[in-house]
Amino acid sequence: MDHQVKEYFDYALQLVKEAGKVLLTAKDYEVESKSDVYDLVTVYDRKIEEVLVKKLKDKWPDHRFIGEEESEVSGIPDLTDEPTWIIDPIDGTANFIRQLRMSAVSVGLVIRKQQTLGIVFNPFTDECYTAVKGHGAFLNGERIYTNGETDITKSIFAYELSLARNPKYLDLYMYRLKHLMKIITGIRSLGTAVMSACYVADGRLDAYQCDGLYPWDIAAAGLIVTEAGGKEFDLMDPNFLVAASKALADEYLIHEKKADEERINAK
Ligand code: LIP
């Protein structure tokens, strides 16, 4: 592994572990809504992002940052060729507030627009997923692989309908859900994009689909899935589909198209 990338990885891993452990002792905090009643933030989201950015900036002052909480205030910065750390301080904030133990700190590093490393740590289950481009994906240091499933009828999807809250999209997503329910083995909705994708990476799930996501939901977990052998995806595409195999992703997209056609024909 490139010496410089290893230095980035080792330092970021230590920071993410420290940040995650803070969540284990969280208590008596206020919850605020951001863009809407379901879009929640706590002092822990803001503080963790602030500390991660500060510590990384102190070490590498020229690096750039895209963080969920700062982007909420100042907008999402453009992705440049410079080394850019993409941070979700708590993915699954609503789960965290409700003590569902399904939330993670997520940090990815993108260099020349290429995903270089990804770290996702769920402190509640002590699951730490990591990947460095070209060097595989790992769970707590053990190499992981997707299960390679290609048959949609045998698959369990993590499926999140975040956009269905918007009446403009509700009907579209109901059609897709109805169609999918008829053909696949099961659906789960975990409330965290990064953990859903990591469970595809280690073969517990077959695919994860969610529209309307942001780079901080995708940067680290996406690399972990591709390094585990899963389907590739575009970091800046808000419609996130990861799957155990490209064949499974392609089959899903065929069914998504069919569902959209059924809806148009029903009108
Ligand atoms: C959330 C995701 C969740 C998705 C939501 C949201 P947050 O991130 O992880 O799975 O459905 O749209 O983006 O707000 O908990 O960091």
py3Dmol code that shows the C-alpha trace and the ligand (Angstrom):
import py3Dmol

protein = """\
ATOM      1  CA  MET A   1       0.000   0.000   0.000  1.00  0.00           C
ATOM      2  CA  ASP A   2       1.177   3.527  -0.807  1.00  0.00           C
ATOM      3  CA  HIS A   3       2.968   4.928   2.268  1.00  0.00           C
ATOM      4  CA  GLN A   4       1.034   8.208   2.222  1.00  0.00           C
ATOM      5  CA  VAL A   5      -2.352   6.493   1.882  1.00  0.00           C
ATOM      6  CA  LYS A   6      -1.427   4.208   4.783  1.00  0.00           C
ATOM      7  CA  GLU A   7      -0.655   7.249   6.920  1.00  0.00           C
ATOM      8  CA  TYR A   8      -4.047   8.769   6.017  1.00  0.00           C
ATOM      9  CA  PHE A   9      -5.793   5.488   6.785  1.00  0.00           C
ATOM     10  CA  ASP A  10      -4.113   4.810  10.149  1.00  0.00           C
ATOM     11  CA  TYR A  11      -4.762   8.314  11.420  1.00  0.00           C
ATOM     12  CA  ALA A  12      -8.391   8.427  10.222  1.00  0.00           C
ATOM     13  CA  LEU A  13      -9.116   4.990  11.694  1.00  0.00           C
ATOM     14  CA  GLN A  14      -7.920   6.098  15.122  1.00  0.00           C
ATOM     15  CA  LEU A  15     -10.063   9.283  14.908  1.00  0.00           C
ATOM     16  CA  VAL A  16     -13.186   7.404  13.790  1.00  0.00           C
ATOM     17  CA  LYS A  17     -12.811   4.876  16.628  1.00  0.00           C
ATOM     18  CA  GLU A  18     -12.461   7.696  19.186  1.00  0.00           C
ATOM     19  CA  ALA A  19     -15.474   9.516  17.719  1.00  0.00           C
ATOM     20  CA  GLY A  20     -17.608   6.374  17.751  1.00  0.00           C
ATOM     21  CA  LYS A  21     -16.838   5.664  21.393  1.00  0.00           C
ATOM     22  CA  VAL A  22     -18.190   9.092  22.345  1.00  0.00           C
ATOM     23  CA  LEU A  23     -21.632   7.920  21.176  1.00  0.00           C
ATOM     24  CA  LEU A  24     -21.639   5.107  23.720  1.00  0.00           C
ATOM     25  CA  THR A  25     -21.744   7.540  26.628  1.00  0.00           C
ATOM     26  CA  ALA A  26     -24.209  10.034  25.105  1.00  0.00           C
ATOM     27  CA  LYS A  27     -27.040  11.153  27.371  1.00  0.00           C
ATOM     28  CA  ASP A  28     -29.295  14.135  28.181  1.00  0.00           C
ATOM     29  CA  TYR A  29     -28.974  15.943  24.875  1.00  0.00           C
ATOM     30  CA  GLU A  30     -31.410  18.026  22.875  1.00  0.00           C
ATOM     31  CA  VAL A  31     -32.692  17.006  19.459  1.00  0.00           C
ATOM     32  CA  GLU A  32     -33.254  19.617  16.746  1.00  0.00           C
ATOM     33  CA  SER A  33     -34.933  19.399  13.350  1.00  0.00           C
ATOM     34  CA  LYS A  34     -33.026  20.610  10.294  1.00  0.00           C
ATOM     35  CA  SER A  35     -34.779  20.795   6.906  1.00  0.00           C
ATOM     36  CA  ASP A  36     -37.919  19.021   8.200  1.00  0.00           C
ATOM     37  CA  VAL A  37     -39.339  17.270  11.272  1.00  0.00           C
ATOM     38  CA  TYR A  38     -37.758  13.951  10.277  1.00  0.00           C
ATOM     39  CA  ASP A  39     -34.333  15.474   9.496  1.00  0.00           C
ATOM     40  CA  LEU A  40     -32.765  15.432  12.957  1.00  0.00           C
ATOM     41  CA  VAL A  41     -29.504  16.600  14.457  1.00  0.00           C
ATOM     42  CA  THR A  42     -27.933  16.436  17.922  1.00  0.00           C
ATOM     43  CA  VAL A  43     -24.982  18.134  19.520  1.00  0.00           C
ATOM     44  CA  TYR A  44     -23.091  14.863  18.907  1.00  0.00           C
ATOM     45  CA  ASP A  45     -23.468  15.132  15.107  1.00  0.00           C
ATOM     46  CA  ARG A  46     -22.060  18.679  15.169  1.00  0.00           C
ATOM     47  CA  LYS A  47     -19.316  18.064  17.734  1.00  0.00           C
ATOM     48  CA  ILE A  48     -18.033  14.854  16.119  1.00  0.00           C
ATOM     49  CA  GLU A  49     -17.822  16.490  12.685  1.00  0.00           C
ATOM     50  CA  GLU A  50     -16.088  19.542  14.179  1.00  0.00           C
ATOM     51  CA  VAL A  51     -13.485  17.418  15.988  1.00  0.00           C
ATOM     52  CA  LEU A  52     -12.808  15.149  12.981  1.00  0.00           C
ATOM     53  CA  VAL A  53     -12.363  18.126  10.646  1.00  0.00           C
ATOM     54  CA  LYS A  54     -10.124  19.968  13.121  1.00  0.00           C
ATOM     55  CA  LYS A  55      -7.833  17.010  13.766  1.00  0.00           C
ATOM     56  CA  LEU A  56      -7.500  16.166  10.071  1.00  0.00           C
ATOM     57  CA  LYS A  57      -6.951  19.828   9.152  1.00  0.00           C
ATOM     58  CA  ASP A  58      -4.276  20.255  11.837  1.00  0.00           C
ATOM     59  CA  LYS A  59      -2.370  17.375  10.261  1.00  0.00           C
ATOM     60  CA  TRP A  60      -3.058  18.152   6.583  1.00  0.00           C
ATOM     61  CA  PRO A  61      -3.948  21.860   6.303  1.00  0.00           C
ATOM     62  CA  ASP A  62      -4.326  21.739   2.487  1.00  0.00           C
ATOM     63  CA  HIS A  63      -6.961  19.017   2.502  1.00  0.00           C
ATOM     64  CA  ARG A  64     -10.592  19.805   1.791  1.00  0.00           C
ATOM     65  CA  PHE A  65     -13.733  18.634   3.578  1.00  0.00           C
ATOM     66  CA  ILE A  66     -17.330  17.763   2.780  1.00  0.00           C
ATOM     67  CA  GLY A  67     -19.230  17.167   6.012  1.00  0.00           C
ATOM     68  CA  GLU A  68     -22.955  16.636   6.475  1.00  0.00           C
ATOM     69  CA  GLU A  69     -23.485  19.248   9.171  1.00  0.00           C
ATOM     70  CA  GLU A  70     -21.305  21.997   7.676  1.00  0.00           C
ATOM     71  CA  SER A  71     -22.892  21.406   4.245  1.00  0.00           C
ATOM     72  CA  GLU A  72     -26.296  21.911   5.848  1.00  0.00           C
ATOM     73  CA  VAL A  73     -25.225  25.449   6.767  1.00  0.00           C
ATOM     74  CA  SER A  74     -22.949  26.451   3.859  1.00  0.00           C
ATOM     75  CA  GLY A  75     -24.032  24.156   1.005  1.00  0.00           C
ATOM     76  CA  ILE A  76     -22.145  21.193  -0.454  1.00  0.00           C
ATOM     77  CA  PRO A  77     -18.708  22.269  -1.721  1.00  0.00           C
ATOM     78  CA  ASP A  78     -17.684  21.192  -5.239  1.00  0.00           C
ATOM     79  CA  LEU A  79     -15.613  18.052  -5.413  1.00  0.00           C
ATOM     80  CA  THR A  80     -12.152  19.035  -6.728  1.00  0.00           C
ATOM     81  CA  ASP A  81      -8.992  17.029  -7.450  1.00  0.00           C
ATOM     82  CA  GLU A  82      -7.594  17.908  -4.007  1.00  0.00           C
ATOM     83  CA  PRO A  83      -7.646  15.268  -1.260  1.00  0.00           C
ATOM     84  CA  THR A  84     -11.151  15.622   0.220  1.00  0.00           C
ATOM     85  CA  TRP A  85     -12.417  14.018   3.400  1.00  0.00           C
ATOM     86  CA  ILE A  86     -16.129  13.225   3.226  1.00  0.00           C
ATOM     87  CA  ILE A  87     -17.679  12.905   6.667  1.00  0.00           C
ATOM     88  CA  ASP A  88     -20.989  11.761   8.109  1.00  0.00           C
ATOM     89  CA  PRO A  89     -20.494  12.200  11.872  1.00  0.00           C
ATOM     90  CA  ILE A  90     -23.528  10.050  12.689  1.00  0.00           C
ATOM     91  CA  ASP A  91     -25.298   8.191   9.919  1.00  0.00           C
ATOM     92  CA  GLY A  92     -28.568   6.984  11.348  1.00  0.00           C
ATOM     93  CA  THR A  93     -29.137   9.968  13.636  1.00  0.00           C
ATOM     94  CA  ALA A  94     -32.807   9.041  14.217  1.00  0.00           C
ATOM     95  CA  ASN A  95     -31.711   5.504  15.207  1.00  0.00           C
ATOM     96  CA  PHE A  96     -29.142   7.010  17.592  1.00  0.00           C
ATOM     97  CA  ILE A  97     -31.762   9.210  19.262  1.00  0.00           C
ATOM     98  CA  ARG A  98     -34.040   6.188  19.716  1.00  0.00           C
ATOM     99  CA  GLN A  99     -31.204   3.979  20.981  1.00  0.00           C
ATOM    100  CA  LEU A 100     -31.662   1.485  18.158  1.00  0.00           C
ATOM    101  CA  ARG A 101     -27.910   0.727  18.140  1.00  0.00           C
ATOM    102  CA  MET A 102     -27.783   1.010  14.360  1.00  0.00           C
ATOM    103  CA  SER A 103     -25.757   4.165  13.649  1.00  0.00           C
ATOM    104  CA  ALA A 104     -22.220   4.736  12.461  1.00  0.00           C
ATOM    105  CA  VAL A 105     -19.471   7.299  12.032  1.00  0.00           C
ATOM    106  CA  SER A 106     -18.436   7.373   8.383  1.00  0.00           C
ATOM    107  CA  VAL A 107     -15.282   8.874   6.877  1.00  0.00           C
ATOM    108  CA  GLY A 108     -14.128   8.572   3.277  1.00  0.00           C
ATOM    109  CA  LEU A 109     -11.163  10.123   1.479  1.00  0.00           C
ATOM    110  CA  VAL A 110     -11.380  11.040  -2.193  1.00  0.00           C
ATOM    111  CA  ILE A 111      -8.248  12.029  -4.137  1.00  0.00           C
ATOM    112  CA  ARG A 112      -8.444  13.291  -7.727  1.00  0.00           C
ATOM    113  CA  LYS A 113     -12.156  12.411  -7.528  1.00  0.00           C
ATOM    114  CA  GLN A 114     -11.255   8.763  -6.849  1.00  0.00           C
ATOM    115  CA  GLN A 115     -12.384   7.091  -3.667  1.00  0.00           C
ATOM    116  CA  THR A 116      -9.206   6.186  -1.837  1.00  0.00           C
ATOM    117  CA  LEU A 117     -10.264   4.957   1.569  1.00  0.00           C
ATOM    118  CA  GLY A 118     -13.436   4.380   3.554  1.00  0.00           C
ATOM    119  CA  ILE A 119     -14.098   3.741   7.250  1.00  0.00           C
ATOM    120  CA  VAL A 120     -17.511   3.002   8.791  1.00  0.00           C
ATOM    121  CA  PHE A 121     -17.715   2.316  12.534  1.00  0.00           C
ATOM    122  CA  ASN A 122     -20.845   1.286  14.441  1.00  0.00           C
ATOM    123  CA  PRO A 123     -19.710   1.548  18.072  1.00  0.00           C
ATOM    124  CA  PHE A 124     -22.894  -0.076  19.420  1.00  0.00           C
ATOM    125  CA  THR A 125     -22.147  -3.375  17.691  1.00  0.00           C
ATOM    126  CA  ASP A 126     -18.376  -2.804  17.569  1.00  0.00           C
ATOM    127  CA  GLU A 127     -18.383  -3.317  13.798  1.00  0.00           C
ATOM    128  CA  CYS A 128     -15.658  -1.420  11.967  1.00  0.00           C
ATOM    129  CA  TYR A 129     -15.698  -1.712   8.173  1.00  0.00           C
ATOM    130  CA  THR A 130     -12.694  -0.455   6.228  1.00  0.00           C
ATOM    131  CA  ALA A 131     -11.394  -0.355   2.684  1.00  0.00           C
ATOM    132  CA  VAL A 132      -8.475   1.121   0.803  1.00  0.00           C
ATOM    133  CA  LYS A 133      -8.772   1.293  -2.980  1.00  0.00           C
ATOM    134  CA  GLY A 134      -7.220  -1.805  -4.531  1.00  0.00           C
ATOM    135  CA  HIS A 135      -6.610  -3.511  -1.181  1.00  0.00           C
ATOM    136  CA  GLY A 136      -9.965  -5.130  -0.364  1.00  0.00           C
ATOM    137  CA  ALA A 137     -12.633  -4.576   2.271  1.00  0.00           C
ATOM    138  CA  PHE A 138     -12.504  -5.664   5.908  1.00  0.00           C
ATOM    139  CA  LEU A 139     -14.739  -6.048   8.971  1.00  0.00           C
ATOM    140  CA  ASN A 140     -12.742  -5.665  12.188  1.00  0.00           C
ATOM    141  CA  GLY A 141      -9.624  -6.641  10.262  1.00  0.00           C
ATOM    142  CA  GLU A 142     -11.106  -9.757   8.590  1.00  0.00           C
ATOM    143  CA  ARG A 143     -11.412  -9.725   4.788  1.00  0.00           C
ATOM    144  CA  ILE A 144     -15.039  -9.575   3.594  1.00  0.00           C
ATOM    145  CA  TYR A 145     -16.801 -10.264   0.301  1.00  0.00           C
ATOM    146  CA  THR A 146     -20.334  -9.756  -0.986  1.00  0.00           C
ATOM    147  CA  ASN A 147     -22.269 -12.993  -1.308  1.00  0.00           C
ATOM    148  CA  GLY A 148     -22.254 -12.650  -5.120  1.00  0.00           C
ATOM    149  CA  GLU A 149     -26.020 -13.256  -5.393  1.00  0.00           C
ATOM    150  CA  THR A 150     -27.372 -12.808  -8.929  1.00  0.00           C
ATOM    151  CA  ASP A 151     -30.939 -14.090  -8.539  1.00  0.00           C
ATOM    152  CA  ILE A 152     -33.344 -11.343  -7.491  1.00  0.00           C
ATOM    153  CA  THR A 153     -35.963 -13.843  -6.286  1.00  0.00           C
ATOM    154  CA  LYS A 154     -33.511 -15.121  -3.653  1.00  0.00           C
ATOM    155  CA  SER A 155     -32.452 -11.686  -2.487  1.00  0.00           C
ATOM    156  CA  ILE A 156     -33.090  -9.610   0.621  1.00  0.00           C
ATOM    157  CA  PHE A 157     -32.933  -5.912  -0.113  1.00  0.00           C
ATOM    158  CA  ALA A 158     -32.374  -3.048   2.272  1.00  0.00           C
ATOM    159  CA  TYR A 159     -34.722  -0.521   0.752  1.00  0.00           C
ATOM    160  CA  GLU A 160     -35.336   3.003   1.995  1.00  0.00           C
ATOM    161  CA  LEU A 161     -38.079   5.234   0.705  1.00  0.00           C
ATOM    162  CA  SER A 162     -36.797   8.579   2.004  1.00  0.00           C
ATOM    163  CA  LEU A 163     -38.175  10.522  -0.979  1.00  0.00           C
ATOM    164  CA  ALA A 164     -41.650   8.994  -0.554  1.00  0.00           C
ATOM    165  CA  ARG A 165     -42.218  11.526   2.228  1.00  0.00           C
ATOM    166  CA  ASN A 166     -42.540  14.044  -0.574  1.00  0.00           C
ATOM    167  CA  PRO A 167     -46.060  13.745  -2.067  1.00  0.00           C
ATOM    168  CA  LYS A 168     -44.515  14.343  -5.509  1.00  0.00           C
ATOM    169  CA  TYR A 169     -42.729  10.974  -5.270  1.00  0.00           C
ATOM    170  CA  LEU A 170     -45.068   8.946  -3.045  1.00  0.00           C
ATOM    171  CA  ASP A 171     -46.997   7.229  -5.824  1.00  0.00           C
ATOM    172  CA  LEU A 172     -43.801   6.376  -7.746  1.00  0.00           C
ATOM    173  CA  TYR A 173     -42.255   4.661  -4.730  1.00  0.00           C
ATOM    174  CA  MET A 174     -45.430   2.815  -3.787  1.00  0.00           C
ATOM    175  CA  TYR A 175     -45.490   1.268  -7.282  1.00  0.00           C
ATOM    176  CA  ARG A 176     -41.827   0.277  -7.018  1.00  0.00           C
ATOM    177  CA  LEU A 177     -42.356  -1.233  -3.558  1.00  0.00           C
ATOM    178  CA  LYS A 178     -45.438  -3.204  -4.638  1.00  0.00           C
ATOM    179  CA  HIS A 179     -43.567  -4.558  -7.641  1.00  0.00           C
ATOM    180  CA  LEU A 180     -40.481  -5.495  -5.621  1.00  0.00           C
ATOM    181  CA  MET A 181     -42.456  -7.157  -2.818  1.00  0.00           C
ATOM    182  CA  LYS A 182     -43.884  -9.626  -5.352  1.00  0.00           C
ATOM    183  CA  ILE A 183     -40.512 -10.884  -6.558  1.00  0.00           C
ATOM    184  CA  ILE A 184     -37.865 -10.698  -3.844  1.00  0.00           C
ATOM    185  CA  THR A 185     -37.409 -12.735  -0.671  1.00  0.00           C
ATOM    186  CA  GLY A 186     -37.614  -9.813   1.744  1.00  0.00           C
ATOM    187  CA  ILE A 187     -37.160  -6.139   2.471  1.00  0.00           C
ATOM    188  CA  ARG A 188     -35.436  -4.444   5.401  1.00  0.00           C
ATOM    189  CA  SER A 189     -35.198  -0.759   6.197  1.00  0.00           C
ATOM    190  CA  LEU A 190     -32.352  -0.051   8.595  1.00  0.00           C
ATOM    191  CA  GLY A 191     -32.391   3.765   8.770  1.00  0.00           C
ATOM    192  CA  THR A 192     -28.707   4.086   7.982  1.00  0.00           C
ATOM    193  CA  ALA A 193     -27.343   4.140   4.474  1.00  0.00           C
ATOM    194  CA  VAL A 194     -23.777   3.339   5.465  1.00  0.00           C
ATOM    195  CA  MET A 195     -24.570   0.278   7.584  1.00  0.00           C
ATOM    196  CA  SER A 196     -27.035  -1.012   4.965  1.00  0.00           C
ATOM    197  CA  ALA A 197     -24.309  -0.823   2.325  1.00  0.00           C
ATOM    198  CA  CYS A 198     -21.729  -2.446   4.630  1.00  0.00           C
ATOM    199  CA  TYR A 199     -24.103  -5.361   5.224  1.00  0.00           C
ATOM    200  CA  VAL A 200     -24.162  -5.839   1.449  1.00  0.00           C
ATOM    201  CA  ALA A 201     -20.357  -5.758   1.525  1.00  0.00           C
ATOM    202  CA  ASP A 202     -20.141  -8.626   4.021  1.00  0.00           C
ATOM    203  CA  GLY A 203     -22.893 -10.713   2.411  1.00  0.00           C
ATOM    204  CA  ARG A 204     -25.593 -10.376   5.076  1.00  0.00           C
ATOM    205  CA  LEU A 205     -27.789  -8.476   2.608  1.00  0.00           C
ATOM    206  CA  ASP A 206     -27.931  -8.742  -1.177  1.00  0.00           C
ATOM    207  CA  ALA A 207     -28.588  -5.136  -2.137  1.00  0.00           C
ATOM    208  CA  TYR A 208     -29.356  -1.669  -0.820  1.00  0.00           C
ATOM    209  CA  GLN A 209     -31.266   1.018  -2.654  1.00  0.00           C
ATOM    210  CA  CYS A 210     -32.122   4.561  -1.586  1.00  0.00           C
ATOM    211  CA  ASP A 211     -32.684   7.732  -3.624  1.00  0.00           C
ATOM    212  CA  GLY A 212     -31.951  11.264  -2.498  1.00  0.00           C
ATOM    213  CA  LEU A 213     -28.690  10.526  -0.693  1.00  0.00           C
ATOM    214  CA  TYR A 214     -25.576  12.703  -0.391  1.00  0.00           C
ATOM    215  CA  PRO A 215     -21.839  12.090  -0.878  1.00  0.00           C
ATOM    216  CA  TRP A 216     -21.357  11.575   2.888  1.00  0.00           C
ATOM    217  CA  ASP A 217     -23.856   8.687   2.796  1.00  0.00           C
ATOM    218  CA  ILE A 218     -21.971   7.051  -0.059  1.00  0.00           C
ATOM    219  CA  ALA A 219     -18.251   7.901   0.039  1.00  0.00           C
ATOM    220  CA  ALA A 220     -16.921   5.393   2.567  1.00  0.00           C
ATOM    221  CA  ALA A 221     -19.536   2.630   2.382  1.00  0.00           C
ATOM    222  CA  GLY A 222     -19.577   2.666  -1.429  1.00  0.00           C
ATOM    223  CA  LEU A 223     -15.851   1.934  -1.591  1.00  0.00           C
ATOM    224  CA  ILE A 224     -16.257  -0.809   1.020  1.00  0.00           C
ATOM    225  CA  VAL A 225     -18.892  -2.498  -1.185  1.00  0.00           C
ATOM    226  CA  THR A 226     -16.878  -2.251  -4.396  1.00  0.00           C
ATOM    227  CA  GLU A 227     -13.717  -3.499  -2.656  1.00  0.00           C
ATOM    228  CA  ALA A 228     -15.790  -6.442  -1.385  1.00  0.00           C
ATOM    229  CA  GLY A 229     -16.716  -7.305  -4.977  1.00  0.00           C
ATOM    230  CA  GLY A 230     -20.039  -5.474  -5.294  1.00  0.00           C
ATOM    231  CA  LYS A 231     -21.426  -3.339  -8.084  1.00  0.00           C
ATOM    232  CA  GLU A 232     -19.748   0.004  -8.777  1.00  0.00           C
ATOM    233  CA  PHE A 233     -21.592   3.337  -8.478  1.00  0.00           C
ATOM    234  CA  ASP A 234     -21.152   7.091  -8.900  1.00  0.00           C
ATOM    235  CA  LEU A 235     -20.177   8.982  -5.750  1.00  0.00           C
ATOM    236  CA  MET A 236     -22.152  12.104  -6.672  1.00  0.00           C
ATOM    237  CA  ASP A 237     -25.297  10.242  -7.836  1.00  0.00           C
ATOM    238  CA  PRO A 238     -27.998  10.658  -5.146  1.00  0.00           C
ATOM    239  CA  ASN A 239     -29.748   7.473  -6.314  1.00  0.00           C
ATOM    240  CA  PHE A 240     -27.634   4.916  -4.517  1.00  0.00           C
ATOM    241  CA  LEU A 241     -27.830   1.265  -5.519  1.00  0.00           C
ATOM    242  CA  VAL A 242     -25.293  -1.206  -4.222  1.00  0.00           C
ATOM    243  CA  ALA A 243     -25.614  -4.898  -4.874  1.00  0.00           C
ATOM    244  CA  ALA A 244     -23.780  -8.137  -4.301  1.00  0.00           C
ATOM    245  CA  SER A 245     -23.217  -8.430  -8.057  1.00  0.00           C
ATOM    246  CA  LYS A 246     -23.636  -6.302 -11.177  1.00  0.00           C
ATOM    247  CA  ALA A 247     -26.127  -8.862 -12.520  1.00  0.00           C
ATOM    248  CA  LEU A 248     -28.370  -8.363  -9.475  1.00  0.00           C
ATOM    249  CA  ALA A 249     -28.183  -4.567  -9.808  1.00  0.00           C
ATOM    250  CA  ASP A 250     -29.059  -4.788 -13.508  1.00  0.00           C
ATOM    251  CA  GLU A 251     -32.016  -7.052 -12.779  1.00  0.00           C
ATOM    252  CA  TYR A 252     -33.267  -4.669 -10.094  1.00  0.00           C
ATOM    253  CA  LEU A 253     -33.102  -1.758 -12.555  1.00  0.00           C
ATOM    254  CA  ILE A 254     -35.163  -3.733 -15.104  1.00  0.00           C
ATOM    255  CA  HIS A 255     -37.846  -4.263 -12.445  1.00  0.00           C
ATOM    256  CA  GLU A 256     -37.706  -0.622 -11.383  1.00  0.00           C
ATOM    257  CA  LYS A 257     -38.363   0.353 -15.012  1.00  0.00           C
ATOM    258  CA  LYS A 258     -41.246  -2.126 -15.233  1.00  0.00           C
ATOM    259  CA  ALA A 259     -42.804  -0.689 -12.057  1.00  0.00           C
ATOM    260  CA  ASP A 260     -42.523   2.837 -13.478  1.00  0.00           C
ATOM    261  CA  GLU A 261     -44.216   1.668 -16.704  1.00  0.00           C
ATOM    262  CA  GLU A 262     -47.024  -0.068 -14.745  1.00  0.00           C
ATOM    263  CA  ARG A 263     -47.678   3.206 -12.979  1.00  0.00           C
ATOM    264  CA  ILE A 264     -47.812   5.212 -16.193  1.00  0.00           C
ATOM    265  CA  ASN A 265     -50.134   2.642 -17.814  1.00  0.00           C
ATOM    266  CA  ALA A 266     -52.455   2.657 -14.807  1.00  0.00           C
ATOM    267  CA  LYS A 267     -53.183   6.374 -15.265  1.00  0.00           C
TER     268      LYS A 267
END
"""
ligand_1 = """\
16
LIP
C -29.935 9.249 6.869
C -29.589 7.941 6.186
C -30.867 7.149 6.051
C -31.559 7.787 4.881
C -31.889 9.223 5.250
C -30.710 10.003 5.828
P -28.558 10.740 8.682
O -28.744 9.953 7.265
O -28.600 7.219 6.592
O -30.606 5.811 5.794
O -32.721 7.098 4.539
O -32.351 9.856 4.079
O -29.846 10.494 4.855
O -29.407 11.955 8.584
O -29.011 9.832 9.772
O -27.101 11.048 8.706
"""
view = py3Dmol.view(width=600, height=400)
view.addModel(protein, "pdb")
view.setStyle({"model": 0}, {"cartoon": {"style": "trace"}})
view.addModel(ligand_1, "xyz")
view.setStyle({"model": 1}, {"stick": {}})
view.zoomTo()
view.show()
